[in-house]
Amino acid sequence: MDYSNFKKKFGQNFLKDMNSILHVVTNLEPTSGDVIAEIGPGDGAITEFIIENVKETILIEIDEELVDKLKLKFAQYLENGKLKIINRDVMEVEPESIGANKIFGSLAYNISKRIIEKFTVSTKLKFEKIVFLIQKEVGFDYVGKDGSTYLQCLIFPFYQVNAVAIVGKEKFFPIPKVDGIVLEFLPREEDYVERENIQKYKKFLRNMFISPRKKLKNSAKNNIGLEFLEKTFSKYHIEDNARIHELEPELIIQIFNDYNSTTNAN
């Protein structure tokens, strides 16, 4: 493909490495009954390994020039009804309107967190599997490589997140400043936090992670309440000098559910 017309404003970086493409395809596990949506298909490098083997492929692409090229490349699939192209900003597309059971994409690093939240947390829809290629350091936050993080705990009640493979920056064009990582999102059978409490849970997490390297009792006491924190530390046998990143996501969710019950009762 001619990459000379890539759009910097869209955060475009085209994946050109075959092994990395296969990592995405293999972990997506496409089957003949799947309707699979792809965010930011670019030149269709990954699409062509998916489209033949599934019921329908849906491409969400904001760049009109790329859409025209995709229409030419996959013309036969448009004609036989196996391909649909949505020429819109993905942030303006509601997950429920797509009609897919799986979703994947190599996401623009500058908006990857917003896209992930939109398709995992901000919708009641549960995808059977999600595979995203994003910035490596951000990906490590989702899997909690160095202790619990806000991003890990935000997704944890709804999806299990696994790191699949590191993708070196040299495997993209143009070459970004950082490496990428392939993440796999597997849905929980049941949500650990009720969907109606999402906004309250997000606010709770922001308050808990406001200064993640400081002692939790000091950093969160003004927003969460020292009395509640002291009772929580005693109930769960948490050390007085504990930091939020030292607590497991499951425990943080338990603490939120306690907090939610307490505040609802007042």
C-alpha atoms as an extended CHARMM CRD file, in Angstrom:
* protein
*
       266  EXT
         1         1  MET       CA              0.0000000000        0.0000000000        0.0000000000  PROA      1               0.0000000000
         2         2  ASP       CA              1.0760000000        3.6020000000       -0.6080000000  PROA      2               0.0000000000
         3         3  TYR       CA              1.3790000000        5.1050000000        2.8890000000  PROA      3               0.0000000000
         4         4  SER       CA              2.3500000000        8.5830000000        1.7100000000  PROA      4               0.0000000000
         5         5  ASN       CA             -1.1180000000       10.0120000000        2.3640000000  PROA      5               0.0000000000
         6         6  PHE       CA             -1.4530000000        8.8710000000        5.9570000000  PROA      6               0.0000000000
         7         7  LYS       CA             -3.3150000000       11.3180000000        8.2000000000  PROA      7               0.0000000000
         8         8  LYS       CA             -1.4090000000       12.3780000000       11.2920000000  PROA      8               0.0000000000
         9         9  LYS       CA             -4.5910000000       13.9620000000       12.6900000000  PROA      9               0.0000000000
        10        10  PHE       CA             -6.1990000000       10.5120000000       12.8640000000  PROA      10              0.0000000000
        11        11  GLY       CA             -3.2140000000        9.0140000000       14.6980000000  PROA      11              0.0000000000
        12        12  GLN       CA             -2.6680000000        6.5630000000       11.8480000000  PROA      12              0.0000000000
        13        13  ASN       CA              0.0690000000        3.9420000000       12.1560000000  PROA      13              0.0000000000
        14        14  PHE       CA             -0.2630000000        1.0430000000        9.7280000000  PROA      14              0.0000000000
        15        15  LEU       CA              0.7000000000       -2.4260000000       10.9420000000  PROA      15              0.0000000000
        16        16  LYS       CA              2.9200000000       -4.0710000000        8.3360000000  PROA      16              0.0000000000
        17        17  ASP       CA              4.3380000000       -7.0940000000       10.1980000000  PROA      17              0.0000000000
        18        18  MET       CA              2.8100000000      -10.4800000000        9.3110000000  PROA      18              0.0000000000
        19        19  ASN       CA              3.5260000000      -12.1700000000       12.6500000000  PROA      19              0.0000000000
        20        20  SER       CA              1.8260000000       -9.3460000000       14.5420000000  PROA      20              0.0000000000
        21        21  ILE       CA             -1.1770000000       -9.5320000000       12.2330000000  PROA      21              0.0000000000
        22        22  LEU       CA             -1.4430000000      -13.2540000000       12.8830000000  PROA      22              0.0000000000
        23        23  HSD       CA             -1.2800000000      -12.6520000000       16.6560000000  PROA      23              0.0000000000
        24        24  VAL       CA             -4.4200000000      -10.5390000000       16.3670000000  PROA      24              0.0000000000
        25        25  VAL       CA             -6.2170000000      -12.9730000000       14.0600000000  PROA      25              0.0000000000
        26        26  THR       CA             -5.3280000000      -16.0630000000       16.1010000000  PROA      26              0.0000000000
        27        27  ASN       CA             -6.5290000000      -14.5680000000       19.3740000000  PROA      27              0.0000000000
        28        28  LEU       CA             -9.7350000000      -13.2770000000       17.8180000000  PROA      28              0.0000000000
        29        29  GLU       CA            -10.5730000000      -16.8790000000       16.8340000000  PROA      29              0.0000000000
        30        30  PRO       CA            -12.8340000000      -16.0320000000       13.8820000000  PROA      30              0.0000000000
        31        31  THR       CA            -15.5080000000      -18.6220000000       13.0260000000  PROA      31              0.0000000000
        32        32  SER       CA            -18.0490000000      -18.9650000000       10.2180000000  PROA      32              0.0000000000
        33        33  GLY       CA            -20.8780000000      -17.7230000000       12.4520000000  PROA      33              0.0000000000
        34        34  ASP       CA            -19.1350000000      -14.5660000000       13.6520000000  PROA      34              0.0000000000
        35        35  VAL       CA            -20.0430000000      -11.0040000000       12.8150000000  PROA      35              0.0000000000
        36        36  ILE       CA            -16.7770000000       -9.1940000000       13.4650000000  PROA      36              0.0000000000
        37        37  ALA       CA            -16.2290000000       -5.4410000000       13.6550000000  PROA      37              0.0000000000
        38        38  GLU       CA            -12.8540000000       -3.8340000000       13.0580000000  PROA      38              0.0000000000
        39        39  ILE       CA            -11.9890000000       -0.3480000000       14.2830000000  PROA      39              0.0000000000
        40        40  GLY       CA             -9.5770000000        1.5340000000       12.0420000000  PROA      40              0.0000000000
        41        41  PRO       CA             -8.8770000000       -1.1360000000        9.3850000000  PROA      41              0.0000000000
        42        42  GLY       CA             -6.3600000000        1.0690000000        7.5710000000  PROA      42              0.0000000000
        43        43  ASP       CA             -5.3900000000       -0.7170000000        4.3690000000  PROA      43              0.0000000000
        44        44  GLY       CA             -7.1740000000       -3.9250000000        5.3980000000  PROA      44              0.0000000000
        45        45  ALA       CA             -3.9870000000       -5.7940000000        6.2910000000  PROA      45              0.0000000000
        46        46  ILE       CA             -5.7200000000       -7.6790000000        9.1020000000  PROA      46              0.0000000000
        47        47  THR       CA             -9.1550000000       -7.6060000000        7.4750000000  PROA      47              0.0000000000
        48        48  GLU       CA             -8.1080000000       -9.8500000000        4.6090000000  PROA      48              0.0000000000
        49        49  PHE       CA             -7.2530000000      -12.6450000000        7.0490000000  PROA      49              0.0000000000
        50        50  ILE       CA            -10.6970000000      -12.3640000000        8.6710000000  PROA      50              0.0000000000
        51        51  ILE       CA            -13.2190000000      -11.5580000000        5.9900000000  PROA      51              0.0000000000
        52        52  GLU       CA            -13.2870000000      -14.8710000000        4.1020000000  PROA      52              0.0000000000
        53        53  ASN       CA            -13.8680000000      -16.9790000000        7.2020000000  PROA      53              0.0000000000
        54        54  VAL       CA            -16.7080000000      -15.1560000000        8.9880000000  PROA      54              0.0000000000
        55        55  LYS       CA            -20.4010000000      -14.4630000000        8.3770000000  PROA      55              0.0000000000
        56        56  GLU       CA            -19.9340000000      -10.7000000000        8.0850000000  PROA      56              0.0000000000
        57        57  THR       CA            -17.2090000000       -8.1080000000        8.6160000000  PROA      57              0.0000000000
        58        58  ILE       CA            -17.9630000000       -4.5350000000        9.6450000000  PROA      58              0.0000000000
        59        59  LEU       CA            -15.2670000000       -1.9050000000        9.1460000000  PROA      59              0.0000000000
        60        60  ILE       CA            -15.3770000000        1.3760000000       11.0860000000  PROA      60              0.0000000000
        61        61  GLU       CA            -13.0910000000        3.8870000000        9.3950000000  PROA      61              0.0000000000
        62        62  ILE       CA            -13.0980000000        7.6880000000        9.6880000000  PROA      62              0.0000000000
        63        63  ASP       CA            -10.7450000000        8.4030000000        6.7450000000  PROA      63              0.0000000000
        64        64  GLU       CA            -12.7310000000        8.7620000000        3.4960000000  PROA      64              0.0000000000
        65        65  GLU       CA             -9.6840000000        8.0860000000        1.3090000000  PROA      65              0.0000000000
        66        66  LEU       CA             -9.0540000000        4.7990000000        3.1060000000  PROA      66              0.0000000000
        67        67  VAL       CA            -12.7420000000        3.9020000000        2.8020000000  PROA      67              0.0000000000
        68        68  ASP       CA            -12.5180000000        4.3190000000       -0.9740000000  PROA      68              0.0000000000
        69        69  LYS       CA             -9.4730000000        2.0380000000       -1.0980000000  PROA      69              0.0000000000
        70        70  LEU       CA            -11.1640000000       -0.5490000000        1.1160000000  PROA      70              0.0000000000
        71        71  LYS       CA            -14.2210000000       -0.5460000000       -1.1620000000  PROA      71              0.0000000000
        72        72  LEU       CA            -11.9910000000       -1.3440000000       -4.1350000000  PROA      72              0.0000000000
        73        73  LYS       CA             -9.9430000000       -3.9650000000       -2.3010000000  PROA      73              0.0000000000
        74        74  PHE       CA            -12.9650000000       -5.8210000000       -0.9140000000  PROA      74              0.0000000000
        75        75  ALA       CA            -15.5020000000       -5.0570000000       -3.6640000000  PROA      75              0.0000000000
        76        76  GLN       CA            -16.6530000000       -8.6710000000       -4.0020000000  PROA      76              0.0000000000
        77        77  TYR       CA            -17.5300000000       -8.8600000000       -0.2820000000  PROA      77              0.0000000000
        78        78  LEU       CA            -19.5340000000       -5.6310000000       -0.4760000000  PROA      78              0.0000000000
        79        79  GLU       CA            -21.4510000000       -7.1250000000       -3.4050000000  PROA      79              0.0000000000
        80        80  ASN       CA            -22.2440000000      -10.4250000000       -1.6950000000  PROA      80              0.0000000000
        81        81  GLY       CA            -23.2570000000       -8.7990000000        1.6090000000  PROA      81              0.0000000000
        82        82  LYS       CA            -20.3400000000      -10.1020000000        3.6720000000  PROA      82              0.0000000000
        83        83  LEU       CA            -18.8950000000       -6.6280000000        4.2490000000  PROA      83              0.0000000000
        84        84  LYS       CA            -20.2610000000       -3.3720000000        5.6350000000  PROA      84              0.0000000000
        85        85  ILE       CA            -18.2350000000       -0.1620000000        5.9350000000  PROA      85              0.0000000000
        86        86  ILE       CA            -19.1290000000        2.5820000000        8.4220000000  PROA      86              0.0000000000
        87        87  ASN       CA            -17.3970000000        5.8320000000        7.4520000000  PROA      87              0.0000000000
        88        88  ARG       CA            -17.6170000000        7.5830000000       10.8270000000  PROA      88              0.0000000000
        89        89  ASP       CA            -15.6090000000        8.4830000000       13.8980000000  PROA      89              0.0000000000
        90        90  VAL       CA            -15.7640000000        5.3930000000       16.1090000000  PROA      90              0.0000000000
        91        91  MET       CA            -16.5610000000        7.5880000000       19.1190000000  PROA      91              0.0000000000
        92        92  GLU       CA            -19.8360000000        8.5030000000       17.3870000000  PROA      92              0.0000000000
        93        93  VAL       CA            -20.8060000000        4.8600000000       16.8080000000  PROA      93              0.0000000000
        94        94  GLU       CA            -22.8760000000        3.1210000000       19.4680000000  PROA      94              0.0000000000
        95        95  PRO       CA            -21.6910000000       -0.4540000000       20.1850000000  PROA      95              0.0000000000
        96        96  GLU       CA            -25.2680000000       -1.7550000000       20.1900000000  PROA      96              0.0000000000
        97        97  SER       CA            -25.8600000000       -0.4410000000       16.6710000000  PROA      97              0.0000000000
        98        98  ILE       CA            -23.0260000000       -2.3940000000       15.0620000000  PROA      98              0.0000000000
        99        99  GLY       CA            -24.4760000000       -5.8940000000       15.3930000000  PROA      99              0.0000000000
       100       100  ALA       CA            -21.1370000000       -7.6280000000       15.9680000000  PROA      100             0.0000000000
       101       101  ASN       CA            -20.3260000000      -10.3570000000       18.4920000000  PROA      101             0.0000000000
       102       102  LYS       CA            -16.5540000000       -9.7520000000       18.3580000000  PROA      102             0.0000000000
       103       103  ILE       CA            -14.5280000000       -6.5990000000       17.8410000000  PROA      103             0.0000000000
       104       104  PHE       CA            -10.8750000000       -5.8110000000       17.2200000000  PROA      104             0.0000000000
       105       105  GLY       CA             -8.5590000000       -3.1540000000       15.9370000000  PROA      105             0.0000000000
       106       106  SER       CA             -5.1710000000       -1.5050000000       15.9490000000  PROA      106             0.0000000000
       107       107  LEU       CA             -6.1960000000        1.6210000000       17.8450000000  PROA      107             0.0000000000
       108       108  ALA       CA             -4.8150000000        5.1140000000       17.4650000000  PROA      108             0.0000000000
       109       109  TYR       CA             -2.7370000000        5.5380000000       20.6070000000  PROA      109             0.0000000000
       110       110  ASN       CA             -4.0850000000        9.0150000000       21.3600000000  PROA      110             0.0000000000
       111       111  ILE       CA             -7.6890000000        7.8060000000       21.8280000000  PROA      111             0.0000000000
       112       112  SER       CA             -7.2470000000        4.1180000000       22.7050000000  PROA      112             0.0000000000
       113       113  LYS       CA             -8.3650000000        4.5340000000       26.3250000000  PROA      113             0.0000000000
       114       114  ARG       CA            -11.5630000000        6.2930000000       25.2910000000  PROA      114             0.0000000000
       115       115  ILE       CA            -12.3660000000        3.5980000000       22.7250000000  PROA      115             0.0000000000
       116       116  ILE       CA            -11.7190000000        0.7550000000       25.1730000000  PROA      116             0.0000000000
       117       117  GLU       CA            -13.9290000000        2.3320000000       27.8260000000  PROA      117             0.0000000000
       118       118  LYS       CA            -16.6980000000        2.9110000000       25.2800000000  PROA      118             0.0000000000
       119       119  PHE       CA            -16.7920000000       -0.7330000000       24.1790000000  PROA      119             0.0000000000
       120       120  THR       CA            -16.2510000000       -2.4270000000       27.5500000000  PROA      120             0.0000000000
       121       121  VAL       CA            -17.5690000000       -0.2160000000       30.3510000000  PROA      121             0.0000000000
       122       122  SER       CA            -19.9640000000        2.3530000000       28.9010000000  PROA      122             0.0000000000
       123       123  THR       CA            -22.2270000000       -0.1930000000       27.2040000000  PROA      123             0.0000000000
       124       124  LYS       CA            -24.3890000000       -3.0030000000       28.5200000000  PROA      124             0.0000000000
       125       125  LEU       CA            -23.4580000000       -5.0320000000       25.4450000000  PROA      125             0.0000000000
       126       126  LYS       CA            -20.9760000000       -7.8550000000       26.0650000000  PROA      126             0.0000000000
       127       127  PHE       CA            -18.7600000000       -8.8680000000       23.1720000000  PROA      127             0.0000000000
       128       128  GLU       CA            -17.7210000000      -12.5190000000       23.0640000000  PROA      128             0.0000000000
       129       129  LYS       CA            -14.1430000000      -11.4050000000       22.5630000000  PROA      129             0.0000000000
       130       130  ILE       CA            -12.2570000000       -8.1610000000       22.0270000000  PROA      130             0.0000000000
       131       131  VAL       CA             -8.6930000000       -7.8990000000       20.7040000000  PROA      131             0.0000000000
       132       132  PHE       CA             -6.9960000000       -4.4910000000       20.5880000000  PROA      132             0.0000000000
       133       133  LEU       CA             -3.4720000000       -3.4330000000       19.6760000000  PROA      133             0.0000000000
       134       134  ILE       CA             -2.5320000000       -0.3650000000       21.7210000000  PROA      134             0.0000000000
       135       135  GLN       CA              0.4670000000        1.4480000000       23.2110000000  PROA      135             0.0000000000
       136       136  LYS       CA              2.5650000000       -0.9440000000       25.3130000000  PROA      136             0.0000000000
       137       137  GLU       CA              2.8260000000        1.1530000000       28.4760000000  PROA      137             0.0000000000
       138       138  VAL       CA             -0.9310000000        1.7630000000       28.5210000000  PROA      138             0.0000000000
       139       139  GLY       CA             -1.5020000000       -1.9360000000       27.8780000000  PROA      139             0.0000000000
       140       140  PHE       CA              0.5890000000       -2.7890000000       30.9330000000  PROA      140             0.0000000000
       141       141  ASP       CA             -1.7750000000       -0.6090000000       32.9810000000  PROA      141             0.0000000000
       142       142  TYR       CA             -4.7480000000       -2.6810000000       31.8170000000  PROA      142             0.0000000000
       143       143  VAL       CA             -3.1110000000       -5.9340000000       32.9550000000  PROA      143             0.0000000000
       144       144  GLY       CA             -1.6600000000       -4.4940000000       36.1720000000  PROA      144             0.0000000000
       145       145  LYS       CA              1.9460000000       -5.3280000000       35.3800000000  PROA      145             0.0000000000
       146       146  ASP       CA              3.3300000000       -3.2540000000       38.2870000000  PROA      146             0.0000000000
       147       147  GLY       CA              0.3880000000       -3.4410000000       40.6700000000  PROA      147             0.0000000000
       148       148  SER       CA             -3.2490000000       -2.4220000000       40.4790000000  PROA      148             0.0000000000
       149       149  THR       CA             -4.0850000000        0.6130000000       38.3380000000  PROA      149             0.0000000000
       150       150  TYR       CA             -7.1240000000        2.7290000000       37.6180000000  PROA      150             0.0000000000
       151       151  LEU       CA             -7.4480000000        1.3010000000       34.0880000000  PROA      151             0.0000000000
       152       152  GLN       CA             -7.1370000000       -2.2950000000       35.2750000000  PROA      152             0.0000000000
       153       153  CYS       CA             -9.7960000000       -1.8290000000       37.9620000000  PROA      153             0.0000000000
       154       154  LEU       CA            -12.0940000000        0.0380000000       35.5840000000  PROA      154             0.0000000000
       155       155  ILE       CA            -12.2680000000       -2.9280000000       33.1790000000  PROA      155             0.0000000000
       156       156  PHE       CA            -11.8510000000       -5.7440000000       35.7140000000  PROA      156             0.0000000000
       157       157  PRO       CA            -15.5350000000       -6.0560000000       36.7620000000  PROA      157             0.0000000000
       158       158  PHE       CA            -16.5690000000       -6.7470000000       33.1670000000  PROA      158             0.0000000000
       159       159  TYR       CA            -13.6470000000       -8.3060000000       31.2790000000  PROA      159             0.0000000000
       160       160  GLN       CA            -10.5050000000      -10.2700000000       32.0230000000  PROA      160             0.0000000000
       161       161  VAL       CA             -7.6030000000       -8.6520000000       30.1630000000  PROA      161             0.0000000000
       162       162  ASN       CA             -4.6110000000      -10.6670000000       28.9660000000  PROA      162             0.0000000000
       163       163  ALA       CA             -1.4200000000       -9.4710000000       27.2780000000  PROA      163             0.0000000000
       164       164  VAL       CA             -0.8730000000      -11.5090000000       24.1180000000  PROA      164             0.0000000000
       165       165  ALA       CA              2.2130000000      -10.1110000000       22.3910000000  PROA      165             0.0000000000
       166       166  ILE       CA              4.5160000000       -7.0990000000       22.2330000000  PROA      166             0.0000000000
       167       167  VAL       CA              4.6610000000       -5.4050000000       18.8320000000  PROA      167             0.0000000000
       168       168  GLY       CA              7.8350000000       -3.4020000000       18.2030000000  PROA      168             0.0000000000
       169       169  LYS       CA              7.3900000000        0.1620000000       16.9630000000  PROA      169             0.0000000000
       170       170  GLU       CA              9.4420000000       -0.6660000000       13.8610000000  PROA      170             0.0000000000
       171       171  LYS       CA              6.5930000000       -2.9200000000       12.6940000000  PROA      171             0.0000000000
       172       172  PHE       CA              4.3920000000        0.0970000000       11.9310000000  PROA      172             0.0000000000
       173       173  PHE       CA              4.4530000000        2.8720000000        9.3580000000  PROA      173             0.0000000000
       174       174  PRO       CA              4.9900000000        5.6310000000       10.1770000000  PROA      174             0.0000000000
       175       175  ILE       CA              7.0940000000        4.4160000000       13.0860000000  PROA      175             0.0000000000
       176       176  PRO       CA              5.5400000000        5.5910000000       16.3880000000  PROA      176             0.0000000000
       177       177  LYS       CA              7.6230000000        6.6240000000       19.3910000000  PROA      177             0.0000000000
       178       178  VAL       CA              6.6820000000        3.5850000000       21.4550000000  PROA      178             0.0000000000
       179       179  ASP       CA              6.0540000000       -0.1500000000       21.0910000000  PROA      179             0.0000000000
       180       180  GLY       CA              2.5870000000       -1.6660000000       20.9310000000  PROA      180             0.0000000000
       181       181  ILE       CA              0.9270000000       -4.5730000000       22.6940000000  PROA      181             0.0000000000
       182       182  VAL       CA             -1.8950000000       -6.9280000000       21.7160000000  PROA      182             0.0000000000
       183       183  LEU       CA             -4.5240000000       -7.2540000000       24.4610000000  PROA      183             0.0000000000
       184       184  GLU       CA             -7.2890000000       -9.8370000000       24.6910000000  PROA      184             0.0000000000
       185       185  PHE       CA            -10.5160000000       -8.9700000000       26.5500000000  PROA      185             0.0000000000
       186       186  LEU       CA            -12.6370000000      -11.9200000000       27.7220000000  PROA      186             0.0000000000
       187       187  PRO       CA            -16.0990000000      -11.1660000000       29.1730000000  PROA      187             0.0000000000
       188       188  ARG       CA            -17.0260000000      -12.0970000000       32.7230000000  PROA      188             0.0000000000
       189       189  GLU       CA            -20.0060000000      -14.4210000000       33.0540000000  PROA      189             0.0000000000
       190       190  GLU       CA            -21.4470000000      -11.9390000000       35.5250000000  PROA      190             0.0000000000
       191       191  ASP       CA            -20.4900000000       -8.3220000000       36.1630000000  PROA      191             0.0000000000
       192       192  TYR       CA            -18.7020000000       -7.6730000000       39.4560000000  PROA      192             0.0000000000
       193       193  VAL       CA            -20.1690000000       -4.1570000000       39.5730000000  PROA      193             0.0000000000
       194       194  GLU       CA            -23.7730000000       -3.4210000000       38.6030000000  PROA      194             0.0000000000
       195       195  ARG       CA            -24.0250000000       -1.3810000000       35.4150000000  PROA      195             0.0000000000
       196       196  GLU       CA            -26.3220000000        1.1380000000       37.0700000000  PROA      196             0.0000000000
       197       197  ASN       CA            -23.4540000000        1.9920000000       39.4280000000  PROA      197             0.0000000000
       198       198  ILE       CA            -20.8260000000        2.6180000000       36.7380000000  PROA      198             0.0000000000
       199       199  GLN       CA            -20.5460000000        6.3750000000       37.1820000000  PROA      199             0.0000000000
       200       200  LYS       CA            -20.3100000000        6.0350000000       40.9500000000  PROA      200             0.0000000000
       201       201  TYR       CA            -17.6810000000        3.2970000000       40.5460000000  PROA      201             0.0000000000
       202       202  LYS       CA            -15.6030000000        5.4790000000       38.2060000000  PROA      202             0.0000000000
       203       203  LYS       CA            -15.7120000000        8.3740000000       40.6570000000  PROA      203             0.0000000000
       204       204  PHE       CA            -14.7470000000        6.0190000000       43.4950000000  PROA      204             0.0000000000
       205       205  LEU       CA            -11.7650000000        4.7200000000       41.5170000000  PROA      205             0.0000000000
       206       206  ARG       CA            -10.5820000000        8.2330000000       40.6500000000  PROA      206             0.0000000000
       207       207  ASN       CA            -10.6570000000        9.1250000000       44.3230000000  PROA      207             0.0000000000
       208       208  MET       CA             -8.8690000000        5.9270000000       45.3610000000  PROA      208             0.0000000000
       209       209  PHE       CA             -6.1630000000        6.3440000000       42.6970000000  PROA      209             0.0000000000
       210       210  ILE       CA             -5.7560000000       10.1060000000       43.0820000000  PROA      210             0.0000000000
       211       211  SER       CA             -2.2010000000        9.5930000000       44.4580000000  PROA      211             0.0000000000
       212       212  PRO       CA             -1.4830000000        5.8820000000       43.9290000000  PROA      212             0.0000000000
       213       213  ARG       CA              2.0030000000        5.9070000000       45.4660000000  PROA      213             0.0000000000
       214       214  LYS       CA              0.9250000000        7.6290000000       48.6690000000  PROA      214             0.0000000000
       215       215  LYS       CA             -0.5670000000        5.9010000000       51.6780000000  PROA      215             0.0000000000
       216       216  LEU       CA             -4.2100000000        5.2550000000       50.8630000000  PROA      216             0.0000000000
       217       217  LYS       CA             -5.4760000000        6.5600000000       54.1980000000  PROA      217             0.0000000000
       218       218  ASN       CA             -3.8010000000        9.8940000000       53.5110000000  PROA      218             0.0000000000
       219       219  SER       CA             -4.5300000000       10.2420000000       49.7870000000  PROA      219             0.0000000000
       220       220  ALA       CA             -8.2050000000        9.2360000000       49.8060000000  PROA      220             0.0000000000
       221       221  LYS       CA             -9.4200000000       10.3440000000       53.2320000000  PROA      221             0.0000000000
       222       222  ASN       CA            -10.8340000000       13.6790000000       52.0330000000  PROA      222             0.0000000000
       223       223  ASN       CA            -12.8980000000       12.1410000000       49.2180000000  PROA      223             0.0000000000
       224       224  ILE       CA            -13.7090000000        8.6900000000       50.5930000000  PROA      224             0.0000000000
       225       225  GLY       CA            -13.7540000000        9.4480000000       54.3100000000  PROA      225             0.0000000000
       226       226  LEU       CA            -11.2130000000        8.4780000000       56.9540000000  PROA      226             0.0000000000
       227       227  GLU       CA            -13.7860000000        6.6900000000       59.1170000000  PROA      227             0.0000000000
       228       228  PHE       CA            -14.8320000000        4.4420000000       56.2410000000  PROA      228             0.0000000000
       229       229  LEU       CA            -11.1960000000        3.7350000000       55.3300000000  PROA      229             0.0000000000
       230       230  GLU       CA            -10.3040000000        2.7960000000       58.9010000000  PROA      230             0.0000000000
       231       231  LYS       CA            -13.2360000000        0.3850000000       59.0900000000  PROA      231             0.0000000000
       232       232  THR       CA            -12.2740000000       -1.0680000000       55.7160000000  PROA      232             0.0000000000
       233       233  PHE       CA             -8.6330000000       -1.5650000000       56.6930000000  PROA      233             0.0000000000
       234       234  SER       CA             -9.7460000000       -3.3740000000       59.8300000000  PROA      234             0.0000000000
       235       235  LYS       CA            -12.3540000000       -5.5200000000       58.0500000000  PROA      235             0.0000000000
       236       236  TYR       CA             -9.9650000000       -6.7370000000       55.3450000000  PROA      236             0.0000000000
       237       237  HSD       CA             -6.8050000000       -6.7610000000       57.4940000000  PROA      237             0.0000000000
       238       238  ILE       CA             -5.0550000000       -4.1660000000       55.3290000000  PROA      238             0.0000000000
       239       239  GLU       CA             -1.7850000000       -2.6980000000       56.6030000000  PROA      239             0.0000000000
       240       240  ASP       CA             -2.0550000000        0.9350000000       57.7510000000  PROA      240             0.0000000000
       241       241  ASN       CA              0.6350000000        2.0920000000       55.3250000000  PROA      241             0.0000000000
       242       242  ALA       CA             -0.9030000000        0.3330000000       52.2930000000  PROA      242             0.0000000000
       243       243  ARG       CA             -0.9670000000        2.0540000000       48.9140000000  PROA      243             0.0000000000
       244       244  ILE       CA             -3.8470000000        1.5240000000       46.4940000000  PROA      244             0.0000000000
       245       245  HSD       CA             -1.6400000000       -0.1490000000       43.8690000000  PROA      245             0.0000000000
       246       246  GLU       CA             -0.7990000000       -2.8490000000       46.4370000000  PROA      246             0.0000000000
       247       247  LEU       CA             -4.4220000000       -3.9860000000       46.7360000000  PROA      247             0.0000000000
       248       248  GLU       CA             -5.8130000000       -6.6190000000       44.3630000000  PROA      248             0.0000000000
       249       249  PRO       CA             -8.6050000000       -5.5040000000       41.9820000000  PROA      249             0.0000000000
       250       250  GLU       CA            -11.0290000000       -7.9850000000       43.5690000000  PROA      250             0.0000000000
       251       251  LEU       CA            -10.4910000000       -6.3430000000       46.9550000000  PROA      251             0.0000000000
       252       252  ILE       CA            -10.8920000000       -2.8480000000       45.5290000000  PROA      252             0.0000000000
       253       253  ILE       CA            -14.2300000000       -3.9150000000       44.0480000000  PROA      253             0.0000000000
       254       254  GLN       CA            -15.3130000000       -5.3620000000       47.3980000000  PROA      254             0.0000000000
       255       255  ILE       CA            -14.4150000000       -2.0660000000       49.0540000000  PROA      255             0.0000000000
       256       256  PHE       CA            -16.4570000000       -0.1840000000       46.4550000000  PROA      256             0.0000000000
       257       257  ASN       CA            -19.4790000000       -2.4020000000       47.0400000000  PROA      257             0.0000000000
       258       258  ASP       CA            -19.1650000000       -1.7110000000       50.7850000000  PROA      258             0.0000000000
       259       259  TYR       CA            -18.8040000000        1.9990000000       50.0870000000  PROA      259             0.0000000000
       260       260  ASN       CA            -21.8030000000        1.9880000000       47.7560000000  PROA      260             0.0000000000
       261       261  SER       CA            -23.9550000000        0.2080000000       50.3400000000  PROA      261             0.0000000000
       262       262  THR       CA            -22.8630000000        2.6530000000       53.0400000000  PROA      262             0.0000000000
       263       263  THR       CA            -23.5290000000        5.7810000000       51.0070000000  PROA      263             0.0000000000
       264       264  ASN       CA            -26.8670000000        4.4680000000       49.7520000000  PROA      264             0.0000000000
       265       265  ALA       CA            -27.9380000000        3.8010000000       53.3150000000  PROA      265             0.0000000000
       266       266  ASN       CA            -27.1850000000        7.3680000000       54.4110000000  PROA      266             0.0000000000
